[in-house]
Amino acid sequence: MRSIGVVTGSRADFGIYLPLLRLISADPSVTLSLAVTGMHLSPEFGFTLKEIEAEGFPIDHRVEMLLSSDSPEGIAKSMGLGTLGFAQAFARQLPDILVVLGDRFEMHAAAVAAVPFKVPVAHIHGGEVTEGAIDNALRHSITQLSHLHFAAIDEYGQRLIQMGEEPWRVTVSGALGLDNLRATPLIGRNELERRIGLSLEKPPLLVTFHPVTLEYEETERHVRELLEALGSFDLPIVFTMSNADTGGRVITERIRVFTQERPASRLVDNLGTQAYFSLMARAAAMVGNSSSGIIEAMSFELPVVNIGTRQTGRIRPKNVIDVGYRREEIVVGIRQALEPGMRAGLRGQANPYGDGCAAGRILARLKTVPLDSQLLVKRWTMEPRPTQFAVRG
C-alpha cells in the first residue's frame, strides 16, 4: 500500500489541503502519513494542531521548528531546525512520496530533508511568482527539489517547464483550495457573530495582512498606513493573524492595539476554513495582501484591495484592485471596492484558478505514478514552452 506523506505548517495550508486529505483517507489503496510543523504547534498562532485532531486525521510526525524570534536570524535558524526535525522524522518513518504546498520555509525544510532519503517530492502551487516575498525564492527552490508538480493554471505550468521541468512531471490541476467551496457549508450570520464576538449587521471588511519579507524594514510603516486607512470607514472589521514571518509580530501588536481602541473590530487567532469562507461570503470587501484574495475570493464575487508588492507576479482575477502602501491609496481602493457597480461587475465571472476538482486529479497522479528511477532522476528540458502536460484540468 502506497504511503503518501503530507506536510502542513499552518492553518492556511491545512485548509487548502483538506479535500485532498479526505480523499487520501477514504482511499483503501493508499495510506496517509501526516507531518505537522510550524505555526500548528505554537500557542501564539492558535495551536491549530487541535483543528487537525478534530478532523480525525492521524498525525505521524510533529516537527517543532519555530523560534520565538521573527528576525531574519530567527527565521533562518527556524529553517535549519526544520531540516533537522524532518531528517529525524524521516529516519523513523519514510513515506513513499511526500507532498508539500506553496512557498513557506517550513515546506522548504521538509523538501530539503527528503533529498538524501531519495523520497520523491510532489509540489502543489509551483510556477507562481510573488516578487515581494522571500517565498518567491523558496517556491522556485522547492520546484528544483520536487519530482511532480501540480500547477493552478496553464501559465504556471508553462513556467515550470521554462524552469527546466520535463512536461510529463507537470499536472495542471487547478487550485486545490477551490475544492473546499464545493464541500464546505457556510455558517449563518448568528453563529458567525457568536464565534467572532462581533455584530455583522453591516457587512464587514475582512483584513489579512502579512509581512512583505523583502521589505521587512518597512513593516511598521506598512501596517500604520493600513490601520489609518481602515479607521476612515464605519464598518465592522475582522482581522486574521499574520504569518510567522520576519516582522509578523509587529503587525499583530499594532492590530491588537487598534482593535482595543475600536469596539467594532476583532483580531481572530484561528477562524478555520468554514468560518473564513463564511466571512468571505458575507464581507463587503477584502483588504490586505493574502493569496486567498487572489485565488479564492473571486469565487465569492468578493472585491479585493491588494496592498503593495507581496503578490506581484500572480495572475489577477477581475475582483482585485491593486494599490500601494500609502493611506490615501488604500482608502481610494477600499472606496472603489465598496461601490455597488464593482460587485455587480463580478457577477457570473468565472474564477481562472480552476473548477474545484483539483483533489481528484492530484490523488490520481500520486497513486499511479511509478516510483522508480525515472521519477527520481531529473533531466533538464530545453523546451521554451510545453507542448503538453501530464494532465490539464
N, C-alpha and C positions, 0 to 999 in steps of 0.2 A: 504494500500500500504506500503510495507516494506521500511524503510529508512535505507540506507547504508551510514554510516559516513566514511570518508576517511581523514587521517591526512597527510599533506605534509609540509615539513620543508625546502626543498632546491631544487635547480634546478635539482640536480641529481635524487632525488626520484620522483619528478614530471614527469621527462622524462620517468622514468620506469613505473609510474602509467598510463600514457596517454592512452594506449589501453584499460585498464580496465575502466577508467573514461568515455571514449567514449561509451563503451558498456553499462555501467550503465545509462548514459544519454539518450541513444537511446531506452532503455527497458521500455515500458509503465507500467510494473508491479512493478517497484521499483523507488525510488527517491534517488538522490544524495545529501548528506549533507557534504560539503567540509569545513574542518578546515585548515586554513593556518597559519603557525607559522615560527619561526626560521629565517633562512637567507633570506627567501622570503620577509620579512618586513624590511630588513636592506639595506639602500643605499650603505653601504660598500661592500656588496656582490651582488650588481647589482639591488636591489629592484625588484626581479623576480616575485613579485605579478603581475606586468604588463603582464608577459607572460601568467599567468593563466587567467587573464581578457581577453587577446587577443584570447584565445581559446574559450571564451564564457561560461565558467563554472561559475555558481552562487556560491558565497562564503558566507557561513553561519556564520563562526566564523573567526575572526582574533585575534590570541593569541600572544601578544608581550611577549617575554621571554628572548631575548639575551641582556646581558650586553655588554658594550664596552670592557670589560676586557676578555682576554682569559687565565688568570691564573687559576690554579686549583680552587682557591676560587671563581673566576668569573664564571667558568663553573658550579660548584656546586650550586651557587646562581641562575644561569640561570635555572638549573633543577628544583629548588624549585619554581621559578616564573612560570615556565611552568605548574607545577602541580596545582598551584593556578589558573592560567589562564584557564586551561581546566576545572577545577572544576566550575568556573563561567560560562564557555560556556555551559557545560552540564546541569547546573542548569536552564539555559534559554531554552535550546532545546536539547533533547536527541535523538540520533539515535537508531534504533532497534539493530544494530550491528555495531561495529567500526573496521575499517581496518587500521592497521599500518604496516610499511615496514621496515625491516632491523634492525639496531642496534644503531641508533643515540639517543642521550639523549632527543631530542625533542619527539621522538616516545615513549620513556620510560615514560616521564612525562604524556603523554596522556593516556597510558595504566594504569598507577597508578591511575590517577584521575577517570578512568572509573569503578574501582573496587567497591567503595561504592554505585555507582548508579546501580549496577547489570547489566551493559551493557556488553554483550558478545563481546570478542575481537578476531579478526581474524588476524593472523600474517603471513606476507609474508617474505620468506627468513630466516626462522628459521633453527636450526640444523647445521648451519655453524660454522666454527672456524676461528678466526683471532687473533692469540696469541699475536701480538704486540700492541694491542689497548684495551683501556677500553671498547670499543664497544663489545668485546667478552663477558664480564660480563653482559653488558646491554642487549645484544641479548638473552642470556640464561634466564635472569630475565624476559624479555618480554614473553618468552616461558611459564614460570610458570604463568604469568598473563593472558595468552591467552587461548581461548577455541577451536579455529580452527587453523590449521597450513597448510600453502602452501609451500612445500619444492621444491627446484630447481631440485634435483636429488634424486635417491633412497637412496644413502648413507646418505644424510642429513635427509631424512625421517626416516631411521632406527635409526639415532642418537636421534631424537626427542622421539622415543619410548623407547630408552635406558634411556632417562631422565625421564621416568615415564608417558609419554603421552599415552592415550588409542589409539590403532590403528585407530579406526573409526574417530578420530579427524584429522587425517593426510591425506592430499592430496598431491601427488607428481605431481605438475602442470607443472614443467619446470620453467625456469627463465622468469619472466614477461617482462623484458627489451628486450628480443629477439623478442617479438611480434612487436616491432617498426620497425624491419628490413623489415618486410613484408609490412608495410603500409607507410613508410616514403620515399618519393622520394628524391634522393640525389641532392645536389646543384652542378652545374658545376664550373669549376675552376675559371672562370672570376668573377662570383658572390661571390664565396668564398673569393677570393682575395680582392674584394671590401669590404666585411664585416669585414675582419680581418685587412686590410691595409697592406698586405704583399705579395710579389711575391711568388708564389708557383710553379715556373717553375721547380725547383728541388723539389722532394717530401720532405716534412718537417719531423722533429721529433716532435711528439705530446707528451707533457710532462704534467703529472698531479702528483704532489707530495703533500701528506698530512702529518701532524704531526704523529709521532709514539707515541701515547699518554702514553704508558707505558715506554717510553724512552724520555719524553719531554725535559729533561735537556740537551739532545744531539741534539736538533733540529738545533741549529746554525751550529754545525759541519756537520750534515747530509746534509743540504742544501748547505753549502760551498763546500763539496766534489762533490755533484751533479753538481753544476754550473761549477766547474773547469773541470769536465769530459766533459760536454756539450761544453765547449769552445774549445775542441780539434777537433770538427767536423765542416766542411764547408758546413753546411746545414741550411736551414731556420728552426727556432724553434718556435713552438706555445705552450705557457703555458696556462693552465686553472687555475682558482682560487683554492686556498686551502680551506678546510673546516674551519668552526668556532670552532676549537678545540684548546686545550692548545698548544701554540706555533705557531698557524697558521699565526699570523701577522708577525712573524719573517720570515717565508718562503716568504710571499707576499712582504715584504720590500726588501729582498735580490733579489728576481726575478725582481722587478721593477728597481733596480739599474743595474742589468745585462742587461735588455732589453734597458735601456737608453744608455748603452755603446756599445751595439751590434745592429746595424740597422736591421739585418736580423732576428729579433726575436720580438715577441709580447706576452704580457700578456692580455688575453681576460677575462673580468669580467663574461660574460654570453654568451656562444655560442648558447645554445638551442640544442635540440635533433637533429634537422635536420642538422645543421652546424657541430655538433660534429661527427655525423655518417659520414658526407661527408668528414671530415678531416681524420677520421679513414680509409675510403676507399682510400684516396689519400696519406696517410703518408708512409714514408719509414720504420718507426718503432715507437712504443710507449714506453715511458720511465717513470718510477715513481713507485707508489705503490697503484694505484687505483683499486678498484674491477672491473671496466669496462675492465681493461686489462686481468683479469682472466675470466670474464663471457662473455662479448660481442665481444672482439677483434678477437677471433677465427673465428667468422662468416665472418670476412673480410679477413681471412687468413693473419692477421697482426702480425708480430713478436713483442713480448713484453719483455722489460727488466724490471723485477720486482725487486725493490730495498728493501733490508732489511727484517724486520720481520713483517711488518704490516699485510700482507696477509698470514702469516704462518698458515697452517692448512686447507686452501681451496684446493679443488681438482684442479689440474692444467691441462689445455689442452696442446697439444704439441707445441703451439706457445710461451709458457712462458719460459724465461731464467731467473733464479734466481741468483742474485748477492748480495754481501754485500754492505756496505756503503762507502767503500774506493774508491777514484777517480779511481785508477788503475783497480779495479774490474768492475766498471761501464763502463769504456772505453772498456774493453775486451768484456763485454756483448753487448754493442752497436755495436761494430765491428762484432760480431757474428750475431747479428740480421740483419745487413746490407748485409751480404753475400748472393749472389744470390741463393745459394743452400738452405738456410734457408727458404726463401719464397717458393721456388719450392717444398720443402718437405711438405708444408702445403696445397698444392692444393688438393681439393677434400676431405679433412678431415672433419668429422662431429664435430659439437660443442656438447660436452657432457651435456651442460646445457639446452638442450631442442629443440623443433621443432618450436617455435614461435607461439604456440597456447595456451598459458597459461591463457590469459584473459578469454576466454570462459569457461575453466574448473573452474576458481576461481569464476566467477559470477554465474555459475550453482549451485555451492555449497552454496554461500551466499544467493541465492534466495530460496533454498529448505530446508536447514537445519532447523529443528523445533527449535523455540526459546523458549525452555521450561527448566524445572529444570534439565533434563538430560544434557543439554548443559552447564548450569551454574555450576552444582555441579561436580567438577573434582575428579576423583578417580585415585589413583596411580596404574599403572600396573607394574607387576614384570617381564613381558616378556623381556628377554635379547635382542631379535631381533624380529621384527614384522613378523607375518605370512601373514598379508595383510594390505593394505592401503585402505582408503576410495576411492581414485581414483589413478591410476597410469597413468601418461601422456605418 
